[in-house]
């Protein structure tokens, strides 16, 4: 009997431990404190749990405390690995055009960021991306001082076309007044709530209907592809 082609072509879902191993392989070469941190957290948590069990007294208390310590230690170590993985991924992405978009699009609920930039500087060294969510409209501007004027131009234009909806510009980077990639999702979520769940589709439809200002097209730059390789978040 012939096998179903759709079944053969469907990629296998990765197990959680495969993802953990992959995160470790990606992070370890760039973070020398990773392995000592993982071991230290696990051993420390298990040791404290065993000590508590011994103080309570009795074999059963020690056994249950040890099991609890192992499970808690594993969770703590995995949390530490996750945080260090994110930190390493952000550091590797810094400086790449469109890194802010890749980070913003990891917010799964309450926000939607379009792939295409709404503006960019004439030399293609800075871009502005647009998102709609609970806090209204957010513009992600990356590229340093050169992107300030295009970002403000986009903000004024949107405020005229969609009156009453707050427009927030977040300058992404490590300069003064800028938000680093590691703090970007927090900065987006901190915007004051302005739109309800039913309001956001209306604003999105309005923005699409009026269209965006055609960004300048520097030679050799395609704004549609002004995004980082998503594999940068997972390693190559």
Secondary structure, DSSP 8 states (H G I E B T S, - for coil): ----HHHHHS-----HHHHHHHHHHHHHTT-THHHHHHHHHHHHHHHHHHHHHHHH-SHHHHHHHHHHHHHHHHHHHHHHHHHHHHHHHHHHHTTSTTHHHHHHTT--SSEEE-SS-SEE-TTSS-EEEEEEETTEEEEEEESGGGGHHHHHHHHHHHHHHSTTS-EEEEEESSSTT-B-GGGHHHHHHTS-----HHHHHHHHHHHHHH--------TT--GGG-S--GGGGT--
